[in-house]
């Protein structure tokens, strides 16, 4: 996949995105998500398999897959924003391509079009088993820049 070229509005975007992800209770503490890559307009997050994340057949629950896709796309969008702004999801559509059997999930989010307020993004989710990635879901989403009220 060829990534689009984006220019971040914050030279310290990587630190800000890493800190935001680490402080997000659902992604970091509940799901154990780890941001492994952040670039302008791109983010990759991994979630390791845990028994509580699985369906009765042993594959990841779709809610976990969807949360990962939403977060990967959201942090891709956040990487392009100036300090003092955060992102919220306006809408998304997710398509499940295959059951997510694997040792961990990989979520790769990318900004397809960045505007002043709205950012159109995509996320691809892969299940990794024995070092082999299998595509399991694809999401398109719109993110909106909002003031960071914690600041």
Secondary structure, DSSP 8 states (H G I E B T S, - for coil): --------S-TTHHHHHHHHHHH-IIIIIIS--EEEEEETTEEEEEEE--GGGB-TTSSB-HHHHHHHHHHHHHHHHHTTS-TTEEEEEEEEEEEE-S---SSEEEEEEEEEEE-SSEEEEEEEEEEEETTEEEEEEEEEEEEEEEE-TT-
